[in-house]
Structures are given as structure tokens and as C-alpha cells.
């Protein structure tokens, strides 16, 4: 398992770990449909949703080993979907 904020950075879904932490704290990241904290552990098979200002990306975790993620060429996650949202829209509106 690996911390969510580290995974987001190493998988390159988010450029910086501090940005990943901030996004998670404000509720822009969900794991398996739940709001979580940056220190939440993610494991292979988890589904992560990341809300950016104009889109939400859904990705499945393929690798949860930090050492493997640090190696070049390791595919960390599989993008399962992407949807557009308006900047003033709540991305989690069900």
C-alpha cells in the first residue's frame, strides 16, 4: 500500500505532492467513491477519482509498491474514464 498523495504524484495524475494533498483536503479526490484524507492508503484495484476545474478523471490503481512506481516505465494506473464538468459545477453531484 502507498499513501494517496504519494500515489497521485508518482503516477503523474497530479504534478506535485503538495497539490495532491491540497486537492484531497478540499474533497477533490475520492477513493472507491469515498472522500478521504491525503494519508489514506491505496492498494491495487482501488478506483480513484480526481476532480480538476474542468474535468474528472477516473483511474484504477495497478501498482501500489512505491519502489516500483519510482522506476521509469512503470504504469501506475489505468484511466477508466474522463468527464467534463463546468468550473462552477459540483463534480460529485449524484
Buried (B, 14 or more C-beta within 10 A) or exposed (E): BBBBBBBBBBBEBBEEBEEBBBBBEEEBBBBEEEEBEBEBEBEEEBBBBBBBEEEBBBBEBBBBEEEEBEEEEBEBBEEEEEEEBEEEEEBBEE
